[in-house]
Amino acid sequence: MRPLFAIAAALSLVASPAAAQTRCLSATDAESIALVALPEIIRDAGRVCSALPASSLLRRSSGAFLAKYDAEADRAWPAARAAIAKLSDPAVELLLMSDYARTTLTSIFAPQITGRIQPSDCGTLDRLVTLLEPLPARNTAGIVVATLQYLKAEKAKGRQNRIPDLPVCPAPEAK
């Protein structure tokens, strides 16, 4: 669960405090941001979990698995850029048009997430990545966002968890 908490923390960095109180990201917007960040998060987690066998999926620095995430990240970047701009100061929108914006953001987000990984987490993370491998990258991002929405709703009900206040809109209630 630590990686989900870390993703939540990274998403919370996107919004300014004032904007986060009045606006939120739709699930689609949050998934776009997750899709852009996931390739670098996976690569960085593989570096952090260097004690895993070299054959482990999490340790691979290239191949079909990461290529799938890279391709989705490329497709998701325009929507992620627009989502970040919604929550940020209008001046940020111009900065996001830079060729370096995406690289800069992912280089900030990935260590925020992977820096919380403990060596004892690596086996579980490798198992999760292996279970998610057959799914499209977009589904993985959807799972991350839906889990964060659930944990945020649980926190709002007074149930204790370490999820920070997120700029992600609540999930619609099932009827």
C-alpha positions as MATLAB code, in Angstrom:
seq = 'MRPLFAIAAALSLVASPAAAQTRCLSATDAESIALVALPEIIRDAGRVCSALPASSLLRRSSGAFLAKYDAEADRAWPAARAAIAKLSDPAVELLLMSDYARTTLTSIFAPQITGRIQPSDCGTLDRLVTLLEPLPARNTAGIVVATLQYLKAEKAKGRQNRIPDLPVCPAPEAK';
ca = [
       0.000    0.000    0.000;
       2.939    2.365    0.480;
       3.282    2.966   -3.280;
      -0.379    4.037   -3.472;
       0.180    6.454   -0.608;
       3.221    7.786   -2.407;
       1.270    8.269   -5.648;
      -1.308   10.146   -3.624;
       1.405   12.371   -2.223;
       2.760   13.062   -5.698;
      -0.701   13.971   -7.006;
      -1.120   16.326   -4.077;
       2.047   18.166   -5.146;
       0.382   19.131   -8.419;
      -2.164   21.459   -6.882;
      -1.569   24.670   -5.053;
      -3.247   24.647   -1.620;
      -5.870   27.224   -2.618;
      -6.713   25.504   -5.872;
      -6.963   22.095   -4.246;
      -9.651   23.387   -1.904;
     -11.889   24.606   -4.714;
     -11.127   22.272   -7.626;
     -10.470   18.618   -8.115;
      -9.307   16.282  -10.827;
     -11.799   13.981  -12.487;
     -10.851   10.315  -12.545;
      -9.925   10.744  -16.220;
      -7.634   13.686  -15.455;
      -5.989   11.854  -12.546;
      -5.527    8.755  -14.717;
      -3.776   10.862  -17.354;
      -1.321   12.144  -14.765;
      -0.802    8.618  -13.443;
      -0.191    7.314  -16.972;
       2.489    9.938  -17.577;
       4.215    9.172  -14.273;
       3.961    5.360  -14.272;
       6.845    4.502  -16.663;
       9.369    6.450  -14.628;
       7.895    5.191  -11.344;
       8.216    1.592  -12.540;
      11.794    2.121  -13.741;
      12.776    3.866  -10.522;
      11.126    1.151   -8.411;
      13.237   -1.375  -10.311;
      16.364    0.562   -9.385;
      15.278    0.794   -5.736;
      14.508   -2.937   -5.695;
      17.881   -3.944   -7.094;
      18.021   -6.907   -4.689;
      15.263   -8.625   -6.698;
      16.433  -11.182   -9.271;
      17.482   -9.588  -12.553;
      14.757  -11.614  -14.284;
      11.989   -9.976  -12.220;
       9.564   -7.843  -14.226;
      10.118   -4.865  -11.938;
      13.866   -4.942  -12.589;
      13.571   -4.801  -16.382;
      14.575   -1.397  -17.703;
      13.168   -2.021  -21.178;
      10.997   -4.455  -23.100;
       7.359   -4.843  -24.117;
       5.993   -4.132  -20.630;
       7.651   -0.724  -20.295;
       7.132    0.068  -23.983;
       3.382   -0.281  -23.394;
       3.552    2.242  -20.516;
       5.809    4.604  -22.473;
       3.379    4.642  -25.413;
       0.405    5.362  -23.137;
       2.370    8.079  -21.344;
       3.022    9.771  -24.689;
      -0.692    9.638  -25.560;
      -1.739   10.834  -22.093;
       0.647   13.808  -21.853;
      -1.632   16.423  -23.496;
      -4.525   15.493  -21.178;
      -2.211   15.344  -18.139;
      -0.782   18.749  -19.020;
      -4.326   20.188  -19.197;
      -5.256   18.538  -15.894;
      -2.220   19.985  -14.129;
      -3.012   23.409  -15.556;
      -6.574   23.210  -14.146;
      -5.212   22.935  -10.625;
      -2.275   25.275  -10.931;
      -1.619   28.929  -11.336;
      -2.420   30.052  -14.924;
       1.258   30.904  -15.427;
       2.084   27.211  -15.074;
       0.270   26.453  -18.329;
       2.985   28.211  -20.331;
       5.690   26.306  -18.477;
       3.921   23.020  -19.229;
       4.287   23.683  -22.962;
       8.067   23.360  -22.633;
       9.730   20.252  -24.037;
      11.252   19.754  -20.599;
       8.076   19.983  -18.506;
       7.148   16.316  -18.660;
      10.667   15.123  -17.898;
      10.928   17.566  -15.028;
       7.588   16.560  -13.531;
       8.241   12.835  -13.765;
      11.722   13.296  -12.299;
      10.064   14.995   -9.313;
       7.145   12.549   -8.951;
       9.027    9.256   -9.271;
      11.426    9.798   -6.332;
       8.515   11.066   -4.208;
       6.913    7.687   -4.723;
       9.849    5.312   -4.902;
      11.658    7.026   -2.038;
       9.087    5.487    0.291;
       9.725    1.930   -0.878;
      11.307   -0.261    1.758;
      13.353   -3.333    0.768;
      10.649   -5.486    2.356;
       8.120   -4.008   -0.122;
       9.976   -5.141   -3.234;
       8.640   -8.696   -3.408;
       5.059   -7.448   -3.103;
       5.648   -4.716   -5.672;
       7.124   -7.219   -8.114;
       4.088   -9.473   -7.625;
       1.705   -6.531   -8.194;
       3.516   -5.482  -11.368;
       3.477   -9.079  -12.598;
      -0.282   -9.330  -11.945;
      -0.880   -6.033  -13.747;
       1.363   -6.877  -16.730;
      -1.392   -8.325  -18.961;
      -3.649   -5.313  -18.433;
      -3.516   -2.241  -20.635;
      -1.575    0.590  -18.982;
      -4.764    2.661  -18.865;
      -6.394   -0.008  -16.677;
      -3.472    0.136  -14.252;
      -3.846    3.911  -14.000;
      -7.576    3.438  -13.438;
      -6.918    0.961  -10.632;
      -4.517    3.405   -8.968;
      -6.986    6.301   -9.184;
     -10.002    4.227   -8.076;
      -8.010    2.973   -5.090;
      -7.012    6.523   -4.179;
     -10.639    7.673   -4.470;
     -11.736    4.826   -2.210;
      -9.062    5.601    0.393;
      -9.958    9.305    0.258;
     -13.642    8.454    0.843;
     -12.691    6.233    3.768;
     -10.652    9.062    5.261;
     -13.622   11.423    4.857;
     -15.724    8.943    6.847;
     -13.242    9.249    9.687;
     -11.443    5.998    9.030;
      -7.759    6.406    9.575;
      -5.340    6.149    6.688;
      -2.283    8.086    5.641;
      -3.691    9.456    2.396;
      -3.013   13.201    2.143;
      -5.723   15.555    0.952;
      -5.866   14.886   -2.760;
      -7.071   17.044   -5.620;
      -8.953   13.995   -6.974;
     -12.754   14.312   -7.127;
     -14.702   11.690   -5.176;
     -15.857    8.684   -7.149;
     -19.538    8.749   -8.044;
     -21.598    6.719   -5.607;
     -23.044    3.478   -6.896;
     -26.807    3.332   -6.946;
];
